[in-house]
């Protein structure tokens, strides 16, 4: 019996998920894992990496079982805009705050989509900014400013 890839999109995305999960597992290998009640620095990355690897393995297996379309062209615009959004977040989080940083990554990354509209982008940016501020700053107590030093003295 010869195995053949029937769904290239599932195959390559599954391979990418497994590779990224493996990289993060390797990075987190020397940190303290802790326990669910007293999480160490590697607990969250390891748990997410295992989940991502599981999704990747499912996609890989599915690529051999379920028929799919051939891969289309590669869009450089999407890759560049999502990367730019992530860089902007890292640059803005300290001085502009979580509201501006989350809004920037949301709008820039959403602009990569062919279905992007400014109305939906602005609504999503506002909702995600409020959600992230509530969860990370107020709920989990992560020490990051809601509005950074650019806006507040």
Backbone as ProteinMPNN parsed JSONL, in Angstrom:
{"seq_chain_A": "XXXXXXXXXXXXXXXXXXXXXXXXXXXXXXXXXXXXXXXXXXXXXXXXXXXXXXXXXXXXXXXXXXXXXXXXXXXXXXXXXXXXXXXXXXXXXXXXXXXXXXXXXXXXXXXXXXXXXXXXXXXXXXXXXXXXXXXXXXXXXXXXXXXXXXXXX", "coords_chain_A": {"N_chain_A": [[0.841, -1.173, 0.0], [0.62, 2.123, -0.918], [1.272, 5.272, 0.386], [-0.176, 8.386, -0.256], [-0.253, 11.906, -0.549], [-3.241, 13.41, -0.186], [-4.395, 15.771, 0.419], [-2.858, 18.571, 0.187], [-2.832, 21.065, 1.581], [-3.641, 20.475, 4.23], [-1.552, 18.731, 4.849], [0.835, 20.34, 4.755], [0.191, 22.38, 6.583], [-0.195, 20.86, 8.899], [2.382, 19.787, 9.199], [3.806, 22.164, 9.658], [2.609, 23.008, 12.087], [3.413, 20.924, 13.818], [6.184, 21.264, 13.685], [6.544, 23.883, 14.758], [5.462, 23.493, 17.315], [7.267, 21.588, 18.284], [9.608, 23.126, 18.32], [8.988, 25.039, 20.314], [8.621, 23.346, 22.491], [11.227, 22.41, 22.747], [12.567, 24.79, 23.391], [11.418, 25.359, 25.877], [12.349, 23.344, 27.495], [14.297, 23.507, 29.556], [13.228, 24.989, 31.585], [11.42, 25.402, 34.684], [8.654, 23.322, 35.189], [6.498, 23.104, 37.008], [3.237, 22.896, 38.528], [-0.323, 22.402, 37.95], [-1.5, 24.043, 39.905], [0.575, 25.651, 40.816], [2.029, 27.063, 38.574], [4.919, 26.801, 36.583], [7.452, 28.569, 34.633], [7.525, 27.174, 32.196], [5.16, 25.837, 31.969], [2.731, 26.817, 30.638], [3.685, 27.255, 27.898], [4.437, 24.591, 27.281], [2.04, 23.1, 27.568], [0.436, 24.348, 25.612], [2.027, 23.782, 23.369], [1.905, 20.992, 23.213], [-0.822, 20.694, 22.688], [-0.937, 22.037, 20.2], [0.778, 20.398, 18.698], [-0.768, 18.083, 18.714], [-3.012, 18.896, 17.194], [-1.642, 19.355, 14.829], [-0.732, 16.744, 14.205], [-3.18, 15.479, 13.763], [-4.033, 16.919, 11.502], [-2.0, 16.173, 9.729], [-2.436, 13.363, 9.504], [-5.001, 13.433, 8.468], [-4.475, 14.528, 5.99], [-3.714, 12.431, 4.418], [-5.977, 10.94, 4.223], [-8.309, 12.362, 3.494], [-9.648, 13.886, 0.658], [-8.45, 16.828, -0.933], [-8.143, 20.222, -2.171], [-5.63, 21.347, -4.51], [-2.705, 23.229, -3.608], [-2.839, 26.771, -3.697], [-1.54, 29.897, -4.862], [1.156, 31.586, -3.127], [0.824, 34.059, -0.724], [2.478, 36.928, -0.266], [1.814, 39.337, 0.826], [0.063, 38.799, 3.024], [1.778, 37.374, 4.769], [3.751, 39.33, 5.307], [2.202, 41.415, 6.467], [1.055, 40.218, 8.768], [3.392, 39.585, 10.153], [4.41, 42.191, 10.474], [2.374, 43.258, 12.099], [2.764, 41.764, 14.462], [5.343, 42.642, 15.17], [4.805, 45.375, 15.585], [3.131, 45.17, 17.826], [4.952, 44.253, 19.777], [6.659, 46.452, 19.876], [4.96, 48.542, 20.657], [3.692, 47.841, 23.101], [4.882, 48.5, 25.623], [5.189, 51.395, 25.739], [2.879, 52.497, 24.575], [0.788, 50.996, 25.526], [-1.576, 48.321, 26.316], [-4.055, 48.581, 25.047], [-3.631, 50.122, 22.7], [-1.603, 48.587, 21.486], [-2.813, 46.044, 21.076], [-4.897, 46.835, 19.423], [-3.421, 47.723, 17.205], [-2.08, 45.356, 16.302], [-4.312, 43.836, 15.665], [-5.674, 45.329, 13.634], [-3.684, 45.632, 11.611], [-3.005, 42.966, 11.036], [-5.515, 41.939, 10.302], [-5.947, 43.373, 8.003], [-4.568, 41.956, 6.149], [-6.278, 40.113, 5.1], [-8.398, 39.269, 2.346], [-11.014, 39.792, 2.704], [-11.229, 41.952, 4.34], [-12.685, 44.699, 6.047], [-12.929, 48.095, 7.059], [-14.792, 48.769, 9.007], [-15.489, 46.316, 10.302], [-12.904, 45.631, 11.14], [-12.235, 47.724, 12.94], [-14.214, 47.361, 14.896], [-13.54, 44.779, 15.801], [-10.947, 45.286, 16.757], [-11.494, 47.045, 18.874], [-13.088, 45.406, 20.567], [-11.3, 43.251, 21.109], [-9.24, 44.645, 22.376], [-10.441, 45.599, 24.752], [-11.178, 43.118, 25.863], [-8.622, 41.854, 26.193], [-7.407, 43.663, 27.976], [-9.1, 43.401, 30.21], [-8.844, 40.626, 30.818], [-6.005, 40.051, 30.935], [-4.694, 42.226, 32.311], [-6.429, 43.08, 34.46], [-7.715, 40.651, 35.296], [-5.673, 38.569, 35.395], [-3.568, 39.979, 36.398], [-1.266, 40.791, 35.013], [1.625, 42.696, 34.647], [1.28, 45.187, 32.778], [0.762, 48.231, 31.027], [-2.478, 49.745, 30.66], [-2.962, 52.071, 29.155], [-0.106, 53.469, 27.834], [2.98, 55.277, 28.631], [3.065, 57.204, 26.669], [0.561, 58.293, 26.587], [-0.329, 58.706, 29.184], [0.783, 60.37, 32.081]], "CA_chain_A": [[0.0, 0.0, 0.0], [1.415, 3.341, -1.065], [0.636, 6.466, 0.922], [-0.018, 9.587, -1.067], [-0.865, 13.085, 0.047], [-4.463, 13.734, -0.904], [-4.771, 17.141, 0.766], [-1.597, 19.265, 0.459], [-2.989, 22.137, 2.57], [-3.601, 19.828, 5.55], [-0.222, 18.166, 5.058], [1.823, 21.378, 5.069], [-0.162, 23.055, 7.842], [0.097, 19.909, 9.974], [3.835, 19.749, 9.358], [4.192, 23.436, 10.275], [2.172, 22.975, 13.487], [4.29, 20.006, 14.563], [7.514, 21.879, 13.758], [6.494, 25.0, 15.711], [5.273, 22.903, 18.648], [8.543, 20.975, 18.671], [10.552, 24.204, 18.639], [8.652, 25.612, 21.613], [8.924, 22.335, 23.509], [12.677, 22.403, 22.907], [12.936, 26.026, 24.094], [10.924, 25.306, 27.257], [12.819, 22.127, 28.156], [15.137, 23.759, 30.72], [12.517, 25.788, 32.582], [10.632, 24.663, 35.665], [7.303, 23.067, 34.708], [5.542, 23.396, 38.063], [2.02, 22.088, 38.569], [-1.463, 23.26, 37.581], [-1.779, 25.03, 40.945], [1.727, 26.548, 40.899], [2.613, 26.931, 37.245], [6.253, 27.31, 36.336], [7.559, 29.321, 33.376], [7.343, 26.367, 30.991], [3.872, 25.138, 31.997], [1.843, 27.271, 29.569], [4.211, 26.905, 26.569], [4.426, 23.142, 27.064], [0.655, 22.667, 27.362], [0.02, 24.822, 24.283], [2.796, 23.062, 22.351], [1.346, 19.645, 23.093], [-2.106, 20.844, 21.99], [-0.636, 22.375, 18.813], [1.306, 19.19, 18.06], [-1.917, 17.187, 18.509], [-3.759, 19.407, 16.032], [-0.787, 19.111, 13.674], [-0.763, 15.318, 13.867], [-4.498, 15.2, 13.181], [-4.024, 17.463, 10.143], [-1.126, 15.315, 8.918], [-3.146, 12.109, 9.223], [-6.13, 13.76, 7.602], [-3.986, 14.828, 4.638], [-3.606, 11.172, 3.679], [-7.274, 10.265, 4.173], [-9.387, 13.183, 2.936], [-9.28, 14.585, -0.575], [-8.466, 18.289, -0.827], [-7.691, 20.966, -3.347], [-4.198, 21.638, -4.606], [-2.351, 24.52, -3.037], [-2.831, 27.915, -4.589], [-0.357, 30.734, -4.773], [1.615, 32.038, -1.826], [0.616, 35.496, -0.627], [3.509, 37.618, 0.496], [1.14, 40.415, 1.555], [-0.402, 38.277, 4.306], [2.94, 37.065, 5.608], [4.371, 40.583, 5.732], [1.329, 42.176, 7.356], [0.955, 39.535, 10.061], [4.686, 39.795, 10.808], [4.448, 43.602, 10.867], [1.475, 43.408, 13.239], [3.432, 41.21, 15.643], [6.425, 43.568, 15.522], [4.185, 46.566, 16.158], [2.682, 44.838, 19.177], [6.128, 44.221, 20.636], [7.195, 47.807, 20.008], [3.989, 49.442, 21.274], [3.106, 47.387, 24.362], [5.433, 49.211, 26.789], [4.981, 52.845, 25.758], [1.528, 52.88, 24.159], [-0.164, 50.248, 26.334], [-2.212, 47.136, 25.728], [-5.174, 48.963, 24.173], [-3.091, 50.532, 21.401], [-0.843, 47.478, 20.909], [-3.756, 45.03, 20.585], [-5.593, 47.43, 18.273], [-2.493, 47.739, 16.07], [-1.879, 44.002, 15.749], [-5.585, 43.388, 15.097], [-5.956, 46.018, 12.369], [-2.665, 45.333, 10.599], [-3.131, 41.559, 10.644], [-6.794, 41.752, 9.611], [-5.808, 43.984, 6.676], [-3.997, 40.943, 5.26], [-7.371, 39.335, 4.521], [-9.09, 39.838, 1.195], [-12.358, 40.128, 3.17], [-11.098, 43.019, 5.328], [-13.386, 45.983, 5.968], [-12.519, 48.935, 8.185], [-15.815, 48.711, 10.057], [-15.279, 45.078, 11.057], [-11.586, 45.705, 11.756], [-12.287, 48.615, 14.102], [-15.023, 46.706, 15.929], [-12.741, 43.684, 16.353], [-9.847, 45.881, 17.523], [-12.05, 47.56, 20.135], [-13.493, 44.272, 21.407], [-10.113, 42.524, 21.572], [-8.506, 45.501, 23.312], [-11.15, 45.546, 26.035], [-11.064, 41.747, 26.369], [-7.253, 41.615, 26.657], [-7.181, 44.474, 29.17], [-9.83, 42.788, 31.324], [-8.31, 39.306, 31.166], [-4.591, 40.008, 31.295], [-4.292, 43.233, 33.288], [-7.266, 43.022, 35.666], [-7.963, 39.278, 35.738], [-4.458, 37.821, 35.728], [-2.604, 40.862, 37.048], [-0.031, 40.931, 34.239], [2.037, 44.094, 34.795], [1.431, 45.964, 31.553], [-0.143, 49.385, 31.125], [-3.664, 49.843, 29.799], [-2.465, 53.118, 28.259], [1.277, 53.643, 28.199], [3.546, 56.582, 28.968], [2.786, 58.161, 25.59], [-0.771, 58.866, 26.797], [-0.548, 58.991, 30.597], [2.028, 60.769, 32.753]], "C_chain_A": [[0.89, 1.243, 0.0], [0.628, 4.53, -0.517], [0.875, 7.635, -0.016], [-0.78, 10.732, -0.393], [-2.074, 13.473, -0.795], [-4.92, 15.169, -0.652], [-3.505, 17.916, 1.154], [-1.708, 20.362, 1.516], [-2.934, 21.565, 3.984], [-2.206, 19.284, 5.847], [0.766, 19.241, 5.506], [1.473, 22.137, 6.34], [0.097, 22.141, 9.024], [1.588, 19.822, 10.254], [4.349, 21.023, 10.038], [3.81, 23.462, 11.757], [3.081, 22.088, 14.324], [5.681, 20.612, 14.72], [7.545, 23.02, 14.775], [6.331, 24.472, 17.133], [6.566, 22.276, 19.152], [9.567, 22.027, 19.065], [10.253, 24.796, 20.013], [8.856, 24.609, 22.749], [10.418, 22.298, 23.787], [13.139, 23.632, 23.688], [12.568, 25.934, 25.573], [11.508, 24.156, 28.073], [13.613, 22.368, 29.437], [14.46, 24.6, 31.799], [11.719, 24.88, 33.511], [9.191, 24.535, 35.171], [6.259, 23.447, 35.753], [4.374, 22.432, 38.038], [0.853, 22.986, 38.169], [-1.792, 24.32, 38.638], [-0.657, 26.057, 41.104], [2.522, 26.408, 39.604], [4.005, 27.545, 37.181], [6.299, 28.012, 34.987], [7.358, 28.481, 32.113], [5.971, 25.704, 30.923], [2.994, 25.52, 30.803], [2.397, 26.957, 28.182], [4.166, 25.405, 26.27], [3.009, 22.65, 26.775], [0.161, 23.105, 25.986], [0.746, 24.082, 23.164], [2.261, 21.653, 22.138], [0.006, 19.697, 22.356], [-1.882, 21.147, 20.506], [-0.089, 21.169, 18.051], [0.178, 18.186, 17.789], [-2.743, 17.6, 17.301], [-2.959, 19.146, 14.751], [-0.793, 17.658, 13.232], [-2.099, 14.923, 13.244], [-4.55, 15.705, 11.735], [-3.151, 16.621, 9.217], [-1.825, 14.013, 8.536], [-4.305, 12.337, 8.26], [-5.686, 13.998, 6.16], [-3.836, 13.576, 3.781], [-4.966, 10.509, 3.461], [-8.354, 11.044, 3.421], [-8.877, 13.954, 1.728], [-9.393, 16.095, -0.38], [-7.965, 18.924, -2.101], [-6.174, 21.121, -3.338], [-3.943, 23.015, -4.018], [-2.358, 25.603, -4.096], [-1.526, 28.678, -4.439], [-0.05, 31.153, -3.344], [1.465, 33.554, -1.767], [1.647, 36.129, 0.306], [2.877, 38.72, 1.343], [0.707, 39.945, 2.945], [0.739, 38.01, 5.265], [3.573, 38.342, 6.153], [3.501, 41.353, 6.723], [1.168, 41.513, 8.72], [2.261, 39.683, 10.841], [4.808, 41.235, 11.3], [3.556, 43.853, 12.082], [2.099, 42.904, 14.53], [4.571, 42.114, 16.109], [5.874, 44.842, 16.157], [3.712, 46.324, 17.587], [3.858, 44.881, 20.144], [6.706, 45.602, 20.881], [6.261, 48.688, 20.836], [3.569, 49.076, 22.696], [3.606, 48.181, 25.568], [5.008, 50.676, 26.831], [3.565, 53.277, 25.381], [0.455, 52.156, 24.96], [-0.862, 49.146, 25.559], [-3.339, 47.51, 24.769], [-4.669, 49.307, 22.776], [-2.373, 49.357, 20.721], [-1.769, 46.398, 20.337], [-4.532, 45.563, 19.386], [-4.707, 47.41, 17.031], [-2.328, 46.357, 15.46], [-3.163, 43.497, 15.095], [-5.826, 44.021, 13.729], [-4.962, 45.654, 11.275], [-2.793, 43.891, 10.12], [-4.425, 41.302, 9.887], [-6.739, 42.322, 8.197], [-5.21, 42.999, 5.669], [-5.085, 40.13, 4.549], [-7.989, 40.045, 3.328], [-10.506, 40.273, 1.574], [-12.361, 41.286, 4.169], [-11.993, 44.204, 5.017], [-12.993, 46.782, 7.202], [-13.514, 48.858, 9.328], [-15.602, 47.468, 10.929], [-13.938, 45.1, 11.788], [-11.586, 46.556, 13.013], [-13.118, 48.02, 15.243], [-14.223, 45.595, 16.596], [-11.59, 44.224, 17.203], [-10.344, 46.386, 18.873], [-12.412, 46.414, 21.081], [-12.287, 43.512, 21.956], [-9.297, 43.339, 22.568], [-9.137, 45.461, 24.696], [-10.998, 44.16, 26.66], [-9.669, 41.488, 26.941], [-6.937, 42.418, 27.91], [-7.862, 43.836, 30.376], [-9.181, 41.48, 31.77], [-6.883, 39.398, 31.697], [-4.215, 40.999, 32.396], [-5.103, 43.091, 34.578], [-7.442, 41.602, 36.189], [-6.726, 38.542, 36.205], [-3.386, 38.676, 36.398], [-1.276, 40.98, 36.325], [0.376, 42.413, 34.265], [2.328, 44.783, 33.46], [0.404, 47.088, 31.592], [-1.345, 49.269, 30.183], [-3.372, 50.889, 28.718], [-1.063, 53.442, 28.741], [1.683, 55.084, 28.452], [3.344, 57.614, 27.859], [1.478, 58.905, 25.844], [-1.027, 59.305, 28.231], [0.791, 59.357, 31.228], [2.383, 59.849, 33.882]], "O_chain_A": [[1.796, 1.377, 0.823], [-0.519, 4.766, -0.897], [1.985, 7.844, -0.505], [-1.814, 10.527, 0.244], [-1.942, 13.82, -1.968], [-5.726, 15.716, -1.405], [-3.12, 17.918, 2.323], [-0.764, 20.57, 2.278], [-2.25, 22.118, 4.846], [-1.736, 19.372, 6.981], [1.453, 19.076, 6.514], [2.368, 22.504, 7.102], [0.568, 22.606, 10.062], [2.009, 19.788, 11.411], [5.228, 20.959, 10.896], [4.606, 23.894, 12.591], [3.475, 22.469, 15.426], [6.293, 20.484, 15.78], [8.48, 23.109, 15.572], [6.992, 24.954, 18.053], [6.913, 22.422, 20.324], [10.309, 21.847, 20.031], [11.174, 25.031, 20.795], [9.227, 24.998, 23.856], [10.831, 22.169, 24.939], [14.009, 23.525, 24.552], [13.329, 26.385, 26.429], [11.176, 24.02, 29.25], [13.606, 21.516, 30.326], [15.072, 24.89, 32.827], [11.389, 23.745, 33.167], [8.577, 25.528, 34.78], [5.24, 24.05, 35.415], [4.5, 21.294, 37.586], [1.018, 24.201, 38.06], [-2.31, 25.385, 38.3], [-0.909, 27.201, 41.482], [3.546, 25.727, 39.551], [4.237, 28.655, 37.66], [5.298, 28.047, 34.272], [7.048, 29.034, 31.058], [5.648, 25.069, 29.919], [2.563, 24.652, 30.044], [1.657, 26.436, 27.346], [3.888, 24.999, 25.141], [2.799, 21.873, 25.844], [-0.464, 22.32, 25.272], [0.151, 23.786, 22.127], [2.176, 21.181, 21.004], [-0.272, 18.853, 21.504], [-2.56, 20.579, 19.649], [-0.45, 20.945, 16.895], [0.173, 17.519, 16.754], [-3.128, 16.764, 16.485], [-3.521, 18.766, 13.724], [-0.851, 17.364, 12.038], [-2.141, 14.125, 12.308], [-5.048, 15.011, 10.849], [-3.51, 16.38, 8.064], [-1.804, 13.611, 7.372], [-4.552, 11.536, 7.359], [-6.426, 13.707, 5.221], [-3.832, 13.659, 2.552], [-5.098, 9.621, 2.618], [-9.22, 10.445, 2.783], [-7.821, 14.585, 1.769], [-10.326, 16.576, 0.263], [-7.434, 18.257, -2.989], [-5.529, 21.035, -2.293], [-4.841, 23.853, -3.94], [-1.944, 25.388, -5.235], [-0.533, 28.145, -3.944], [-0.909, 31.078, -2.464], [1.929, 34.258, -2.664], [1.661, 35.878, 1.511], [3.345, 39.007, 2.445], [0.963, 40.629, 3.935], [0.674, 38.377, 6.438], [3.895, 38.417, 7.339], [4.008, 41.885, 7.71], [1.15, 42.208, 9.735], [2.239, 39.886, 12.055], [5.26, 41.472, 12.42], [3.944, 44.583, 12.994], [1.976, 43.543, 15.574], [4.743, 42.326, 17.309], [6.413, 45.33, 17.15], [3.879, 47.182, 18.454], [3.762, 45.482, 21.214], [7.191, 45.89, 21.975], [6.728, 49.499, 21.636], [3.121, 49.954, 23.433], [2.814, 48.502, 26.454], [4.518, 51.146, 27.858], [3.105, 54.327, 25.83], [-0.671, 52.644, 25.065], [-0.759, 49.046, 24.337], [-3.552, 46.817, 23.775], [-5.219, 48.836, 21.781], [-2.52, 49.156, 19.515], [-1.532, 45.897, 19.238], [-4.796, 44.824, 18.438], [-5.18, 47.116, 15.932], [-2.423, 46.197, 14.243], [-3.107, 42.803, 14.079], [-6.148, 43.319, 12.77], [-5.355, 45.396, 10.138], [-2.7, 43.627, 8.921], [-4.437, 40.529, 8.93], [-7.406, 41.815, 7.295], [-5.339, 43.197, 4.461], [-4.827, 39.527, 3.508], [-8.091, 41.271, 3.305], [-11.131, 41.041, 0.843], [-13.391, 41.569, 4.78], [-12.06, 44.664, 3.877], [-12.753, 46.212, 8.266], [-13.122, 48.88, 10.494], [-15.544, 47.569, 12.155], [-13.844, 44.64, 12.926], [-11.013, 46.17, 14.032], [-12.765, 48.16, 16.414], [-14.226, 45.478, 17.821], [-11.293, 43.669, 18.261], [-9.692, 46.178, 19.897], [-12.075, 46.455, 22.264], [-12.256, 43.167, 23.137], [-8.725, 42.781, 23.504], [-8.438, 45.307, 25.698], [-10.722, 44.043, 27.854], [-9.541, 40.963, 28.047], [-6.27, 41.915, 28.814], [-7.263, 43.741, 31.448], [-8.992, 41.255, 32.965], [-6.583, 38.888, 32.776], [-3.487, 40.64, 33.321], [-4.532, 42.994, 35.664], [-7.331, 41.368, 37.393], [-6.72, 37.954, 37.287], [-2.4, 38.145, 36.91], [-0.254, 41.244, 36.959], [-0.432, 43.284, 33.943], [3.486, 44.938, 33.07], [-0.692, 46.919, 32.126], [-1.236, 48.763, 29.066], [-3.518, 50.624, 27.524], [-0.854, 53.666, 29.933], [0.848, 55.988, 28.483], [3.452, 58.811, 28.123], [1.303, 60.026, 25.367], [-1.856, 60.183, 28.47], [1.811, 58.729, 30.943], [3.401, 60.05, 34.545]]}, "name": "protein", "num_of_chains": 1, "seq": "XXXXXXXXXXXXXXXXXXXXXXXXXXXXXXXXXXXXXXXXXXXXXXXXXXXXXXXXXXXXXXXXXXXXXXXXXXXXXXXXXXXXXXXXXXXXXXXXXXXXXXXXXXXXXXXXXXXXXXXXXXXXXXXXXXXXXXXXXXXXXXXXXXXXXXXXX"}
